[in-house]
Amino acid sequence: MYDNVERAQGTAASLPSATVRGIHAQIREDIVTLRLRPGVRLSENELALRFGTSRAPVREALIRLVEEGLIEVLPQRGSFVSRISLASMQRARFVREALEIAIVRRAAERGLSPQAHERAIAALIEQEQAQADPERFTLADDTFHRTLADDIGIAQIWSVLEREKSQFDRVRFLSLPVRTPVESLIVQHKDILNAILRQDPEGAEAAMRVHLSEVLKITEKLAAEHPDLIINDV
């Protein structure tokens, strides 16, 4: 399997990019939402059957997931969903904090467009209606944050953030709704939005810092409770 992954790097340029992106996106979603839990072995043959493709695009998708830290390749054994890394979470925290705070400050300075205001409100309503459904709730959460990035003209930055926050997202799914009260997350989003609408950059930054600290509060406790899912490699 390890040799196959290495050889796939040489043929990646010839693969249909849409196919690879689609396979990568679906496997990534399954890992982030914990439908594929840490330690699960990923078979190229089974994945190729699932997606109705040859093994080549599956290999390339797996390579991308290795690069994101979501899969690890063990020589002579195969590809496995990696455990959630606390060290990776710490690194991602700095990237996410810097980007998200810059986004809300810029949004507060500029003011939201009416369209973005509508989308942000719709995302909050969706969160309130999806409190018992972690996948719907998290999708609405992401929509809220992405709306702010889109409105200030840096939508392309979201792809950087998406890659960096994958470990955060796995912890979010592990903690919802038992460890992280979803009502508090909704209130935090409202605080962020209200500060932006007041055109208060300092208030928006403070509200975002509170919001981003939420997942860190429960991470170490989750690591102690789930050593099979989270590795304390700090």
TORPA-4810 file (N, C-alpha, C, O; in nm, 3 decimals):
<nodes>
NODE_1_0.083_-0.121_0.000_0.000_0.000_0.000_0.086_0.125_0.000_0.058_0.220_-0.073_M
NODE_2_0.195_0.126_0.084_0.284_0.240_0.092_0.348_0.266_-0.042_0.356_0.381_-0.087_Y
NODE_3_0.396_0.158_-0.109_0.457_0.174_-0.240_0.355_0.227_-0.341_0.388_0.310_-0.426_D
NODE_4_0.232_0.180_-0.332_0.128_0.225_-0.424_0.103_0.375_-0.410_0.086_0.446_-0.509_N
NODE_5_0.101_0.423_-0.284_0.078_0.564_-0.261_0.190_0.646_-0.321_0.165_0.750_-0.382_V
NODE_6_0.313_0.601_-0.305_0.426_0.674_-0.362_0.417_0.677_-0.514_0.440_0.782_-0.575_E
NODE_7_0.382_0.564_-0.577_0.374_0.559_-0.723_0.261_0.649_-0.773_0.271_0.707_-0.881_R
NODE_8_0.155_0.660_-0.693_0.040_0.741_-0.736_0.079_0.887_-0.752_0.018_0.960_-0.831_A
NODE_9_0.182_0.932_-0.676_0.223_1.071_-0.686_0.274_1.102_-0.826_0.260_1.215_-0.874_Q
NODE_10_0.332_1.005_-0.890_0.386_1.026_-1.023_0.280_1.032_-1.130_0.305_1.084_-1.239_G
NODE_11_0.162_0.979_-1.102_0.056_0.976_-1.204_-0.057_1.073_-1.174_-0.155_1.081_-1.249_T
NODE_12_-0.043_1.148_-1.063_-0.153_1.233_-1.018_-0.196_1.333_-1.124_-0.314_1.363_-1.138_A
NODE_13_-0.098_1.386_-1.199_-0.131_1.491_-1.295_-0.223_1.443_-1.405_-0.294_1.523_-1.465_A
NODE_14_-0.224_1.311_-1.431_-0.305_1.259_-1.540_-0.444_1.217_-1.496_-0.526_1.178_-1.579_S
NODE_15_-0.473_1.224_-1.366_-0.603_1.180_-1.316_-0.708_1.288_-1.335_-0.676_1.407_-1.328_L
NODE_16_-0.834_1.248_-1.358_-0.941_1.349_-1.367_-0.953_1.424_-1.234_-0.987_1.364_-1.133_P
NODE_17_-0.926_1.552_-1.235_-0.920_1.628_-1.110_-1.055_1.630_-1.038_-1.060_1.626_-0.915_S
NODE_18_-1.164_1.636_-1.115_-1.296_1.639_-1.052_-1.323_1.510_-0.976_-1.382_1.512_-0.869_A
NODE_19_-1.279_1.397_-1.033_-1.299_1.268_-0.966_-1.220_1.263_-0.836_-1.273_1.222_-0.733_T
NODE_20_-1.094_1.303_-0.841_-1.010_1.302_-0.722_-1.068_1.395_-0.616_-1.074_1.359_-0.498_V
NODE_21_-1.110_1.515_-0.658_-1.167_1.610_-0.561_-1.292_1.554_-0.495_-1.311_1.569_-0.374_R
NODE_22_-1.376_1.489_-0.575_-1.499_1.434_-0.519_-1.473_1.323_-0.419_-1.536_1.318_-0.313_G
NODE_23_-1.381_1.233_-0.453_-1.346_1.123_-0.362_-1.283_1.178_-0.235_-1.317_1.138_-0.124_I
NODE_24_-1.190_1.271_-0.254_-1.124_1.333_-0.138_-1.225_1.401_-0.047_-1.220_1.384_0.075_H
NODE_25_-1.317_1.476_-0.105_-1.415_1.550_-0.025_-1.505_1.456_0.054_-1.536_1.484_0.170_A
NODE_26_-1.547_1.344_-0.008_-1.637_1.254_0.061_-1.567_1.178_0.174_-1.622_1.164_0.283_Q
NODE_27_-1.445_1.128_0.147_-1.371_1.058_0.252_-1.338_1.154_0.365_-1.348_1.119_0.482_I
NODE_28_-1.298_1.275_0.328_-1.266_1.376_0.430_-1.388_1.405_0.518_-1.377_1.413_0.640_R
NODE_29_-1.504_1.419_0.455_-1.627_1.443_0.532_-1.656_1.326_0.626_-1.696_1.346_0.740_E
NODE_30_-1.635_1.204_0.577_-1.660_1.087_0.661_-1.566_1.082_0.781_-1.605_1.039_0.889_D
NODE_31_-1.441_1.128_0.761_-1.345_1.130_0.870_-1.377_1.241_0.969_-1.378_1.218_1.090_I
NODE_32_-1.404_1.360_0.918_-1.430_1.476_1.003_-1.556_1.456_1.087_-1.560_1.496_1.203_V
NODE_33_-1.659_1.395_1.028_-1.784_1.373_1.101_-1.781_1.246_1.185_-1.880_1.211_1.249_T
NODE_34_-1.667_1.177_1.183_-1.646_1.056_1.263_-1.729_0.937_1.216_-1.745_0.840_1.289_L
NODE_35_-1.781_0.945_1.093_-1.840_0.824_1.037_-1.729_0.721_1.013_-1.751_0.600_1.025_R
NODE_36_-1.610_0.771_0.980_-1.490_0.689_0.979_-1.406_0.731_1.100_-1.351_0.841_1.102_L
NODE_37_-1.397_0.644_1.198_-1.333_0.681_1.323_-1.184_0.647_1.320_-1.142_0.561_1.242_R
NODE_38_-1.105_0.713_1.404_-0.962_0.683_1.409_-0.935_0.535_1.426_-1.000_0.466_1.505_P
NODE_39_-0.836_0.486_1.350_-0.799_0.345_1.356_-0.861_0.260_1.248_-0.817_0.147_1.227_G
NODE_40_-0.962_0.312_1.179_-1.028_0.235_1.073_-0.933_0.222_0.954_-0.872_0.320_0.911_V
NODE_41_-0.921_0.100_0.900_-0.836_0.078_0.784_-0.913_0.111_0.657_-1.030_0.075_0.643_R
NODE_42_-0.846_0.178_0.564_-0.908_0.218_0.438_-0.853_0.132_0.326_-0.733_0.135_0.298_L
NODE_43_-0.940_0.056_0.262_-0.901_-0.033_0.154_-0.919_0.037_0.020_-1.027_0.086_-0.011_S
NODE_44_-0.813_0.042_-0.059_-0.823_0.101_-0.193_-0.929_0.030_-0.277_-1.009_0.094_-0.345_E
NODE_45_-0.930_-0.103_-0.270_-1.026_-0.179_-0.350_-1.170_-0.147_-0.311_-1.256_-0.126_-0.396_N
NODE_46_-1.196_-0.144_-0.181_-1.331_-0.116_-0.135_-1.374_0.026_-0.170_-1.489_0.049_-0.209_E
NODE_47_-1.282_0.120_-0.157_-1.314_0.259_-0.191_-1.338_0.275_-0.341_-1.426_0.349_-0.382_L
NODE_48_-1.258_0.205_-0.421_-1.277_0.211_-0.567_-1.414_0.157_-0.605_-1.481_0.212_-0.692_A
NODE_49_-1.457_0.048_-0.540_-1.591_-0.007_-0.565_-1.698_0.092_-0.522_-1.798_0.111_-0.592_L
NODE_50_-1.678_0.153_-0.407_-1.776_0.248_-0.355_-1.797_0.366_-0.451_-1.910_0.408_-0.475_R
NODE_51_-1.686_0.417_-0.505_-1.697_0.536_-0.590_-1.707_0.503_-0.739_-1.720_0.593_-0.822_F
NODE_52_-1.700_0.374_-0.772_-1.712_0.334_-0.911_-1.599_0.382_-0.999_-1.621_0.423_-1.113_G
NODE_53_-1.476_0.378_-0.945_-1.359_0.425_-1.019_-1.249_0.319_-1.014_-1.264_0.214_-0.951_T
NODE_54_-1.140_0.348_-1.081_-1.020_0.267_-1.065_-0.953_0.303_-0.933_-0.999_0.394_-0.863_S
NODE_55_-0.846_0.233_-0.898_-0.778_0.262_-0.772_-0.694_0.389_-0.779_-0.664_0.448_-0.675_R
NODE_56_-0.657_0.432_-0.898_-0.565_0.547_-0.911_-0.620_0.675_-0.848_-0.549_0.737_-0.768_A
NODE_57_-0.743_0.718_-0.879_-0.794_0.840_-0.814_-0.814_0.823_-0.664_-0.804_0.919_-0.588_P
NODE_58_-0.843_0.700_-0.622_-0.855_0.674_-0.479_-0.720_0.696_-0.411_-0.713_0.759_-0.306_V
NODE_59_-0.613_0.646_-0.472_-0.479_0.665_-0.415_-0.446_0.812_-0.402_-0.395_0.857_-0.299_R
NODE_60_-0.475_0.889_-0.508_-0.444_1.033_-0.505_-0.524_1.103_-0.396_-0.472_1.192_-0.328_E
NODE_61_-0.650_1.065_-0.380_-0.732_1.125_-0.273_-0.673_1.092_-0.136_-0.671_1.176_-0.047_A
NODE_62_-0.626_0.968_-0.120_-0.567_0.929_0.007_-0.438_1.007_0.034_-0.411_1.044_0.148_L
NODE_63_-0.359_1.032_-0.070_-0.238_1.112_-0.054_-0.271_1.249_0.001_-0.203_1.299_0.092_I
NODE_64_-0.375_1.310_-0.053_-0.415_1.443_-0.005_-0.457_1.439_0.141_-0.430_1.532_0.217_R
NODE_65_-0.523_1.332_0.180_-0.567_1.318_0.319_-0.449_1.292_0.412_-0.450_1.334_0.528_L
NODE_66_-0.347_1.222_0.362_-0.224_1.204_0.440_-0.161_1.341_0.465_-0.118_1.371_0.577_V
NODE_67_-0.155_1.424_0.360_-0.096_1.557_0.373_-0.172_1.644_0.472_-0.114_1.733_0.534_E
NODE_68_-0.302_1.618_0.488_-0.384_1.695_0.582_-0.377_1.637_0.724_-0.434_1.694_0.817_E
NODE_69_-0.308_1.524_0.740_-0.296_1.464_0.871_-0.417_1.383_0.914_-0.430_1.349_1.031_G
NODE_70_-0.505_1.352_0.819_-0.626_1.276_0.852_-0.608_1.126_0.833_-0.685_1.046_0.886_L
NODE_71_-0.506_1.088_0.757_-0.476_0.948_0.732_-0.327_0.925_0.756_-0.245_1.012_0.728_I
NODE_72_-0.294_0.809_0.807_-0.154_0.771_0.819_-0.134_0.640_0.744_-0.220_0.553_0.744_E
NODE_73_-0.017_0.628_0.679_0.017_0.509_0.602_0.123_0.432_0.678_0.231_0.483_0.705_V
NODE_74_0.091_0.306_0.712_0.186_0.221_0.784_0.241_0.119_0.686_0.165_0.040_0.630_L
NODE_75_0.374_0.117_0.664_0.435_0.024_0.570_0.394_-0.121_0.598_0.393_-0.166_0.713_P
NODE_76_0.360_-0.190_0.493_0.320_-0.332_0.498_0.185_-0.354_0.566_0.141_-0.468_0.578_Q
NODE_77_0.119_-0.248_0.610_-0.009_-0.265_0.679_-0.124_-0.194_0.608_-0.234_-0.248_0.599_R
NODE_78_-0.099_-0.074_0.556_-0.204_-0.005_0.484_-0.229_0.136_0.534_-0.149_0.192_0.609_G
NODE_79_-0.341_0.192_0.491_-0.380_0.328_0.527_-0.488_0.323_0.635_-0.582_0.245_0.627_S
NODE_80_-0.471_0.406_0.736_-0.563_0.408_0.850_-0.603_0.552_0.881_-0.524_0.645_0.863_F
NODE_81_-0.725_0.571_0.929_-0.767_0.702_0.977_-0.683_0.735_1.100_-0.677_0.656_1.194_V
NODE_82_-0.619_0.850_1.099_-0.530_0.887_1.209_-0.611_0.932_1.330_-0.725_0.975_1.319_S
NODE_83_-0.546_0.921_1.446_-0.606_0.978_1.566_-0.599_1.131_1.560_-0.516_1.187_1.488_R
NODE_84_-0.685_1.195_1.634_-0.684_1.341_1.642_-0.560_1.384_1.717_-0.536_1.338_1.829_I
NODE_85_-0.482_1.471_1.657_-0.354_1.514_1.713_-0.369_1.645_1.788_-0.412_1.746_1.731_S
NODE_86_-0.333_1.645_1.918_-0.339_1.769_1.995_-0.234_1.868_1.946_-0.256_1.989_1.951_L
NODE_87_-0.120_1.818_1.900_-0.016_1.908_1.847_-0.067_1.977_1.720_-0.045_2.097_1.701_A
NODE_88_-0.134_1.900_1.634_-0.192_1.960_1.513_-0.299_2.061_1.548_-0.313_2.164_1.481_S
NODE_89_-0.376_2.032_1.652_-0.480_2.126_1.694_-0.419_2.257_1.742_-0.473_2.364_1.714_M
NODE_90_-0.308_2.250_1.813_-0.244_2.372_1.860_-0.193_2.455_1.744_-0.207_2.577_1.743_Q
NODE_91_-0.133_2.387_1.644_-0.086_2.461_1.526_-0.203_2.523_1.451_-0.197_2.639_1.408_R
NODE_92_-0.309_2.447_1.437_-0.427_2.498_1.366_-0.492_2.613_1.442_-0.551_2.703_1.381_A
NODE_93_-0.481_2.609_1.573_-0.542_2.715_1.654_-0.483_2.852_1.616_-0.556_2.950_1.604_R
NODE_94_-0.352_2.857_1.598_-0.289_2.985_1.567_-0.333_3.034_1.429_-0.358_3.153_1.410_F
NODE_95_-0.341_2.942_1.333_-0.382_2.981_1.198_-0.527_3.028_1.200_-0.561_3.133_1.147_V
NODE_96_-0.613_2.948_1.263_-0.755_2.982_1.263_-0.781_3.112_1.338_-0.859_3.196_1.293_R
NODE_97_-0.716_3.128_1.453_-0.737_3.249_1.532_-0.696_3.374_1.453_-0.768_3.473_1.451_E
NODE_98_-0.579_3.366_1.389_-0.531_3.482_1.313_-0.628_3.517_1.199_-0.661_3.634_1.180_A
NODE_99_-0.672_3.416_1.124_-0.759_3.441_1.010_-0.898_3.487_1.052_-0.951_3.585_1.000_L
NODE_100_-0.957_3.415_1.147_-1.096_3.446_1.185_-1.105_3.585_1.251_-1.200_3.659_1.228_E
NODE_101_-1.006_3.619_1.332_-1.009_3.751_1.396_-0.990_3.861_1.292_-1.056_3.964_1.299_I
NODE_102_-0.899_3.839_1.197_-0.880_3.937_1.090_-1.010_3.954_1.010_-1.044_4.065_0.970_A
NODE_103_-1.081_3.843_0.986_-1.205_3.848_0.908_-1.311_3.931_0.980_-1.373_4.018_0.919_I
NODE_104_-1.333_3.905_1.110_-1.440_3.977_1.179_-1.404_4.124_1.201_-1.492_4.211_1.199_V
NODE_105_-1.276_4.151_1.221_-1.236_4.292_1.234_-1.261_4.367_1.103_-1.315_4.478_1.104_R
NODE_106_-1.222_4.307_0.991_-1.244_4.371_0.862_-1.394_4.388_0.835_-1.438_4.492_0.785_R
NODE_107_-1.470_4.285_0.867_-1.616_4.293_0.845_-1.677_4.406_0.928_-1.766_4.477_0.880_A
NODE_108_-1.629_4.423_1.052_-1.683_4.529_1.137_-1.641_4.666_1.085_-1.719_4.762_1.092_A
NODE_109_-1.522_4.676_1.035_-1.474_4.804_0.982_-1.551_4.845_0.856_-1.585_4.962_0.838_E
NODE_110_-1.577_4.746_0.771_-1.644_4.774_0.643_-1.795_4.777_0.655_-1.863_4.851_0.584_R
NODE_111_-1.848_4.695_0.746_-1.992_4.674_0.752_-2.034_4.561_0.660_-1.975_4.543_0.553_G
NODE_112_-2.135_4.486_0.699_-2.183_4.375_0.617_-2.276_4.424_0.508_-2.350_4.521_0.526_L
NODE_113_-2.271_4.357_0.395_-2.370_4.384_0.290_-2.505_4.328_0.335_-2.510_4.239_0.419_S
NODE_114_-2.614_4.381_0.280_-2.747_4.327_0.315_-2.759_4.177_0.285_-2.821_4.103_0.361_P
NODE_115_-2.697_4.134_0.174_-2.705_3.991_0.138_-2.633_3.904_0.243_-2.684_3.799_0.282_Q
NODE_116_-2.515_3.949_0.287_-2.440_3.872_0.387_-2.514_3.874_0.521_-2.516_3.773_0.592_A
NODE_117_-2.574_3.986_0.554_-2.653_3.994_0.677_-2.765_3.890_0.673_-2.788_3.820_0.772_H
NODE_118_-2.834_3.881_0.561_-2.942_3.782_0.546_-2.890_3.640_0.561_-2.949_3.558_0.631_E
NODE_119_-2.777_3.611_0.494_-2.722_3.475_0.500_-2.676_3.440_0.641_-2.693_3.327_0.686_R
NODE_120_-2.617_3.537_0.711_-2.572_3.512_0.848_-2.692_3.484_0.939_-2.687_3.393_1.022_A
NODE_121_-2.799_3.561_0.924_-2.920_3.538_1.004_-2.979_3.401_0.972_-3.022_3.328_1.062_I
NODE_122_-2.981_3.366_0.842_-3.035_3.234_0.802_-2.953_3.122_0.864_-3.008_3.020_0.904_A
NODE_123_-2.820_3.140_0.871_-2.734_3.037_0.931_-2.763_3.023_1.080_-2.763_2.912_1.133_A
NODE_124_-2.788_3.135_1.148_-2.822_3.128_1.290_-2.956_3.058_1.312_-2.970_2.979_1.406_L
NODE_125_-3.052_3.087_1.227_-3.183_3.020_1.238_-3.167_2.870_1.215_-3.227_2.789_1.285_I
NODE_126_-3.086_2.834_1.115_-3.062_2.692_1.087_-2.996_2.624_1.206_-3.029_2.510_1.239_E
NODE_127_-2.902_2.692_1.271_-2.838_2.634_1.389_-2.939_2.609_1.500_-2.937_2.504_1.565_Q
NODE_128_-3.027_2.705_1.521_-3.128_2.688_1.626_-3.220_2.570_1.597_-3.263_2.500_1.688_E
NODE_129_-3.249_2.548_1.469_-3.338_2.438_1.431_-3.266_2.303_1.426_-3.331_2.198_1.425_Q
NODE_130_-3.134_2.306_1.424_-3.056_2.182_1.405_-2.978_2.142_1.530_-2.878_2.071_1.520_A
NODE_131_-3.023_2.186_1.645_-2.945_2.163_1.767_-2.929_2.015_1.800_-2.833_1.976_1.866_Q
NODE_132_-3.023_1.932_1.756_-3.014_1.789_1.785_-2.943_1.711_1.674_-2.930_1.589_1.684_A
NODE_133_-2.898_1.780_1.572_-2.836_1.715_1.456_-2.695_1.773_1.436_-2.681_1.879_1.374_D
NODE_134_-2.590_1.707_1.488_-2.454_1.763_1.482_-2.407_1.798_1.342_-2.338_1.898_1.323_P
NODE_135_-2.443_1.717_1.242_-2.395_1.746_1.106_-2.461_1.872_1.051_-2.394_1.958_0.995_E
NODE_136_-2.593_1.883_1.067_-2.662_2.004_1.021_-2.614_2.126_1.097_-2.595_2.233_1.039_R
NODE_137_-2.596_2.110_1.227_-2.553_2.222_1.310_-2.415_2.271_1.267_-2.392_2.391_1.256_F
NODE_138_-2.324_2.178_1.243_-2.188_2.216_1.206_-2.184_2.279_1.068_-2.108_2.373_1.045_T
NODE_139_-2.266_2.228_0.974_-2.274_2.289_0.842_-2.321_2.434_0.852_-2.268_2.522_0.784_L
NODE_140_-2.422_2.458_0.936_-2.471_2.595_0.955_-2.365_2.682_1.022_-2.350_2.800_0.989_A
NODE_141_-2.292_2.624_1.115_-2.181_2.695_1.180_-2.080_2.740_1.076_-2.039_2.857_1.074_D
NODE_142_-2.039_2.648_0.988_-1.942_2.682_0.884_-1.998_2.787_0.787_-1.925_2.875_0.742_D
NODE_143_-2.127_2.776_0.756_-2.189_2.873_0.666_-2.182_3.013_0.725_-2.157_3.110_0.653_T
NODE_144_-2.205_3.024_0.855_-2.196_3.154_0.922_-2.057_3.215_0.904_-2.043_3.330_0.865_F
NODE_145_-1.955_3.135_0.935_-1.817_3.186_0.927_-1.777_3.216_0.782_-1.712_3.317_0.754_H
NODE_146_-1.817_3.129_0.692_-1.779_3.150_0.552_-1.848_3.273_0.494_-1.791_3.343_0.411_R
NODE_147_-1.969_3.300_0.537_-2.041_3.417_0.489_-1.962_3.545_0.518_-1.955_3.635_0.435_T
NODE_148_-1.903_3.552_0.636_-1.825_3.670_0.673_-1.701_3.683_0.584_-1.667_3.792_0.540_L
NODE_149_-1.634_3.569_0.559_-1.515_3.572_0.474_-1.551_3.611_0.332_-1.481_3.691_0.269_A
NODE_150_-1.659_3.555_0.280_-1.702_3.586_0.143_-1.734_3.735_0.128_-1.701_3.796_0.026_D
NODE_151_-1.797_3.791_0.230_-1.846_3.928_0.217_-1.734_4.032_0.213_-1.751_4.140_0.157_D
NODE_152_-1.619_4.000_0.272_-1.509_4.097_0.269_-1.412_4.066_0.155_-1.305_4.125_0.146_I
NODE_153_-1.452_3.971_0.067_-1.376_3.948_-0.056_-1.256_3.859_-0.043_-1.164_3.867_-0.125_G
NODE_154_-1.255_3.771_0.059_-1.142_3.679_0.072_-1.190_3.534_0.080_-1.144_3.456_0.163_I
NODE_155_-1.284_3.501_-0.007_-1.340_3.366_-0.008_-1.232_3.260_-0.027_-1.243_3.150_0.026_A
NODE_156_-1.126_3.294_-0.103_-1.021_3.196_-0.129_-0.946_3.158_-0.002_-0.887_3.050_0.006_Q
NODE_157_-0.948_3.246_0.097_-0.881_3.216_0.224_-0.950_3.102_0.296_-0.889_3.031_0.376_I
NODE_158_-1.079_3.083_0.267_-1.155_2.979_0.337_-1.095_2.841_0.313_-1.098_2.756_0.402_W
NODE_159_-1.041_2.818_0.193_-0.981_2.686_0.165_-0.862_2.660_0.256_-0.838_2.546_0.297_S
NODE_160_-0.785_2.766_0.288_-0.674_2.752_0.383_-0.729_2.715_0.520_-0.677_2.626_0.587_V
NODE_161_-0.832_2.784_0.560_-0.892_2.760_0.691_-0.954_2.620_0.698_-0.943_2.552_0.800_L
NODE_162_-1.021_2.578_0.590_-1.082_2.445_0.586_-0.979_2.337_0.614_-1.003_2.244_0.692_E
NODE_163_-0.864_2.350_0.550_-0.759_2.249_0.567_-0.705_2.249_0.710_-0.682_2.144_0.769_R
NODE_164_-0.686_2.367_0.765_-0.625_2.377_0.897_-0.719_2.335_1.009_-0.673_2.290_1.115_E
NODE_165_-0.849_2.349_0.988_-0.941_2.325_1.099_-1.000_2.184_1.101_-1.095_2.158_1.176_K
NODE_166_-0.946_2.093_1.021_-1.004_1.959_1.015_-0.997_1.888_1.150_-1.090_1.816_1.187_S
NODE_167_-0.887_1.908_1.225_-0.877_1.845_1.357_-0.978_1.908_1.453_-1.039_1.839_1.535_Q
NODE_168_-0.994_2.041_1.444_-1.096_2.109_1.524_-1.233_2.049_1.496_-1.311_2.023_1.588_F
NODE_169_-1.261_2.027_1.368_-1.393_1.977_1.330_-1.419_1.839_1.388_-1.531_1.809_1.430_D
NODE_170_-1.317_1.755_1.390_-1.337_1.620_1.448_-1.367_1.630_1.597_-1.452_1.557_1.648_R
NODE_171_-1.298_1.720_1.666_-1.327_1.740_1.809_-1.467_1.796_1.828_-1.537_1.759_1.922_V
NODE_172_-1.508_1.886_1.737_-1.644_1.941_1.746_-1.748_1.830_1.740_-1.842_1.828_1.818_R
NODE_173_-1.729_1.737_1.646_-1.827_1.628_1.632_-1.822_1.534_1.751_-1.923_1.476_1.790_F
NODE_174_-1.703_1.519_1.810_-1.690_1.432_1.927_-1.756_1.496_2.049_-1.808_1.426_2.136_L
NODE_175_-1.754_1.629_2.055_-1.805_1.698_2.174_-1.953_1.734_2.167_-2.018_1.751_2.270_S
NODE_176_-2.006_1.745_2.044_-2.148_1.783_2.031_-2.239_1.663_2.049_-2.207_1.554_2.002_L
NODE_177_-2.352_1.681_2.116_-2.391_1.797_2.196_-2.360_1.778_2.343_-2.398_1.861_2.426_P
NODE_178_-2.290_1.666_2.378_-2.274_1.629_2.519_-2.184_1.727_2.593_-2.218_1.775_2.701_V
NODE_179_-2.067_1.755_2.534_-1.968_1.838_2.602_-1.982_1.987_2.573_-1.954_2.070_2.659_R
NODE_180_-2.026_2.020_2.454_-2.036_2.160_2.416_-2.184_2.198_2.401_-2.249_2.155_2.306_T
NODE_181_-2.237_2.277_2.494_-2.378_2.318_2.482_-2.397_2.401_2.354_-2.337_2.507_2.339_P
NODE_182_-2.480_2.352_2.264_-2.496_2.421_2.137_-2.559_2.559_2.155_-2.536_2.649_2.074_V
NODE_183_-2.638_2.575_2.260_-2.698_2.706_2.284_-2.592_2.813_2.303_-2.608_2.926_2.258_E
NODE_184_-2.482_2.777_2.371_-2.377_2.877_2.395_-2.308_2.915_2.265_-2.267_3.030_2.248_S
NODE_185_-2.294_2.819_2.172_-2.232_2.850_2.043_-2.319_2.946_1.962_-2.268_3.036_1.896_L
NODE_186_-2.449_2.927_1.969_-2.541_3.017_1.897_-2.532_3.158_1.955_-2.529_3.256_1.881_I
NODE_187_-2.529_3.166_2.088_-2.517_3.297_2.153_-2.386_3.365_2.112_-2.384_3.486_2.087_V
NODE_188_-2.279_3.288_2.104_-2.151_3.346_2.063_-2.156_3.399_1.921_-2.101_3.505_1.892_Q
NODE_189_-2.222_3.326_1.832_-2.237_3.375_1.695_-2.318_3.506_1.692_-2.285_3.598_1.618_H
NODE_190_-2.422_3.511_1.772_-2.502_3.634_1.778_-2.417_3.751_1.829_-2.430_3.864_1.781_K
NODE_191_-2.331_3.723_1.927_-2.245_3.829_1.980_-2.148_3.879_1.872_-2.124_4.000_1.860_D
NODE_192_-2.093_3.786_1.793_-2.003_3.824_1.684_-2.078_3.910_1.582_-2.030_4.016_1.542_I
NODE_193_-2.196_3.863_1.542_-2.272_3.935_1.441_-2.315_4.073_1.490_-2.307_4.171_1.415_L
NODE_194_-2.360_4.081_1.615_-2.403_4.210_1.668_-2.289_4.311_1.673_-2.308_4.430_1.647_N
NODE_195_-2.168_4.263_1.708_-2.052_4.352_1.712_-2.018_4.402_1.572_-1.983_4.519_1.553_A
NODE_196_-2.029_4.314_1.473_-2.003_4.354_1.335_-2.106_4.458_1.291_-2.071_4.557_1.227_I
NODE_197_-2.233_4.434_1.324_-2.338_4.527_1.283_-2.324_4.663_1.352_-2.365_4.765_1.298_L
NODE_198_-2.265_4.663_1.472_-2.237_4.790_1.542_-2.112_4.857_1.485_-2.078_4.969_1.521_R
NODE_199_-2.044_4.785_1.396_-1.915_4.829_1.341_-1.815_4.855_1.454_-1.754_4.961_1.466_Q
NODE_200_-1.805_4.750_1.538_-1.718_4.753_1.657_-1.610_4.646_1.641_-1.631_4.533_1.684_D
NODE_201_-1.495_4.677_1.580_-1.391_4.576_1.555_-1.339_4.511_1.683_-1.317_4.390_1.686_P
NODE_202_-1.320_4.591_1.789_-1.270_4.534_1.914_-1.371_4.437_1.974_-1.335_4.331_2.024_E
NODE_203_-1.498_4.476_1.970_-1.602_4.387_2.022_-1.613_4.259_1.941_-1.634_4.152_1.997_G
NODE_204_-1.600_4.271_1.807_-1.606_4.152_1.720_-1.490_4.059_1.750_-1.507_3.937_1.756_A
NODE_205_-1.371_4.117_1.767_-1.254_4.034_1.799_-1.272_3.964_1.933_-1.245_3.844_1.944_E
NODE_206_-1.317_4.036_2.034_-1.336_3.975_2.166_-1.438_3.861_2.159_-1.417_3.756_2.220_A
NODE_207_-1.546_3.883_2.087_-1.650_3.779_2.074_-1.596_3.658_2.001_-1.627_3.544_2.037_A
NODE_208_-1.513_3.680_1.897_-1.455_3.567_1.824_-1.357_3.490_1.911_-1.352_3.367_1.904_M
NODE_209_-1.279_3.560_1.991_-1.184_3.490_2.080_-1.258_3.398_2.178_-1.214_3.286_2.203_R
NODE_210_-1.367_3.447_2.231_-1.449_3.363_2.321_-1.498_3.240_2.246_-1.492_3.128_2.298_V
NODE_211_-1.546_3.261_2.125_-1.600_3.152_2.045_-1.494_3.046_2.014_-1.520_2.926_2.026_H
NODE_212_-1.375_3.090_1.974_-1.270_2.996_1.936_-1.213_2.921_2.056_-1.158_2.812_2.041_L
NODE_213_-1.227_2.978_2.175_-1.173_2.911_2.294_-1.261_2.797_2.340_-1.218_2.715_2.421_S
NODE_214_-1.385_2.791_2.289_-1.482_2.692_2.336_-1.431_2.549_2.317_-1.438_2.468_2.409_E
NODE_215_-1.379_2.520_2.196_-1.336_2.383_2.169_-1.213_2.346_2.249_-1.192_2.229_2.281_V
NODE_216_-1.130_2.446_2.283_-1.008_2.417_2.358_-1.039_2.379_2.502_-0.962_2.307_2.566_L
NODE_217_-1.152_2.427_2.554_-1.188_2.398_2.692_-1.207_2.250_2.717_-1.176_2.199_2.826_K
NODE_218_-1.257_2.180_2.617_-1.295_2.042_2.640_-1.198_1.941_2.574_-1.215_1.820_2.590_I
NODE_219_-1.098_1.991_2.502_-1.013_1.900_2.426_-0.932_1.807_2.515_-0.929_1.686_2.492_T
NODE_220_-0.867_1.862_2.618_-0.784_1.778_2.705_-0.869_1.676_2.779_-0.826_1.562_2.799_E
NODE_221_-0.988_1.715_2.820_-1.078_1.621_2.889_-1.120_1.509_2.794_-1.124_1.392_2.832_K
NODE_222_-1.150_1.545_2.670_-1.186_1.444_2.570_-1.068_1.351_2.543_-1.087_1.231_2.524_L
NODE_223_-0.946_1.406_2.540_-0.827_1.324_2.516_-0.810_1.220_2.626_-0.773_1.106_2.599_A
NODE_224_-0.838_1.259_2.751_-0.828_1.164_2.862_-0.936_1.057_2.854_-0.912_0.942_2.891_A
NODE_225_-1.053_1.095_2.806_-1.165_1.001_2.798_-1.156_0.911_2.676_-1.208_0.799_2.677_E
NODE_226_-1.090_0.958_2.569_-1.087_0.883_2.443_-0.944_0.870_2.389_-0.913_0.921_2.282_H
NODE_227_-0.856_0.800_2.463_-0.718_0.785_2.415_-0.709_0.707_2.284_-0.607_0.713_2.214_P
NODE_228_-0.815_0.633_2.252_-0.817_0.560_2.125_-0.847_0.651_2.007_-0.823_0.615_1.892_D
NODE_229_-0.901_0.771_2.036_-0.938_0.864_1.930_-0.846_0.986_1.923_-0.828_1.043_1.815_L
NODE_230_-0.789_1.026_2.037_-0.709_1.148_2.044_-0.571_1.113_2.100_-0.559_1.043_2.200_I
NODE_231_-0.467_1.163_2.034_-0.331_1.141_2.080_-0.275_1.271_2.138_-0.274_1.374_2.072_I
NODE_232_-0.229_1.264_2.263_-0.170_1.381_2.328_-0.022_1.385_2.292_0.063_1.335_2.367_N
NODE_233_0.008_1.446_2.178_0.145_1.450_2.127_0.206_1.589_2.138_0.298_1.624_2.065_D
NODE_234_0.153_1.669_2.231_0.204_1.805_2.250_0.342_1.799_2.314_0.403_1.903_2.339_V
</nodes>
